[in-house]
Amino acid sequence: MTELTPATGDIGAGEPSAIRVGFSGLGRMGSLMAANLQRAGFDLTVHNRTHAKAESFAASTGAKVATSGRELAEASSIIVTMVADGPALASLLEGPDGIAAGLSPGDIVVDMGTTGLEYTQRARLATEVAGGHLVEAPVSGSTAAAEGATLLVMTAGDEAAAAAAGPVLAAMSARIVHVGGPGAGAALKLAVNSALFAVMQAVGESLVLAERAGVPREVAYEVFASSAIAAPVVKYRREVFEKPRETPVSFALDLAIKDLDLTLALAGAVGAPMPQAETNRAVLREASAAGLGGADIGQIAVHLRGGP
């Protein structure tokens, strides 16, 4: 593990305004991350599969807009992607209008989504064939961390390319850790998320247990948030557990299922037993089938109690 220090070479040198950055994927997290890049002064061009989102972001921030992945790459030397899954990344990178088609030799593609190993490898191949470098850079943190630029970034792949992208990553994060070679970032992100989902589900179960035993929800959660189990996620997800129907979605339950699918596929490939992840996925699938797939994962407690 290496703490990443931004490079002083050609790509990473100079003022932010001299670095041409592209950003694709203006969802809940991505829009906040891209806004931090704009505030930091980078020469920013944005793209989104739903073009109206890119136009709206540009209108409110002053960023430029690209109509395709290729156009985004042609306008940028460092291209950040923050899309929902591997197939979305492949669609964005590949084809005549994809990012890879617009890359120049030495350009860097930084994948910050939860992609999984198969699609990360596919993205690396497409990028390298075009003469570029792929840096895995998945993040850990909430939408509040994305807004406040306090995310943890886990970079992997070529360390020089990761360092060259360092100034861009630093504008969106509080800490950047280089975790290893190709595939290490994608794998570690799945490991982190698996533990995160386990905590969320355990909190939901324990909250319902306390409620059924007669302890008011707010009292039980106050104790949770002050006890030995008070991990950061227990504190910053408090609102969705206490007021699930009134709290905006931060991380959709179906996205957690997608991540656990990727995690268990990796576990099978490397021979790692993950019985808790299997149980967590089964319960989340039940909740999704009951109509909570688009709800926040914190609403697992709603499913377990059979109502709000």
Buried (B, 14 or more C-beta within 10 A) or exposed (E): EEEBEBBEEEBBEEEBEEBBBBBBBBBBBBBBBBBBBBEBEBBBBBBBBEEEBBBBBBEEBEBBBBEBBBBBBBBBBBBBBBBBBBEBBBBBBBBEBBBBBBBEEEBBBBBBBBBBBBBBBBBBBBBBEBEBBBBBBBBBBBBEBBBEBBBBBBBBBBBBBBBBBBBBBBBBBEBBBBBBEBBBBBBBBBBBBBBBBBBBBBBBBBBBEBBEEEBEBEEBBEEBBEEEEEBEBBEBBBBBBBEBEEBEBBBBBBBBBBBBBBBBBBBEEEEEEBEBBEEBBEBBBEBBEEEBBEBBBBBBBBBBBEEE
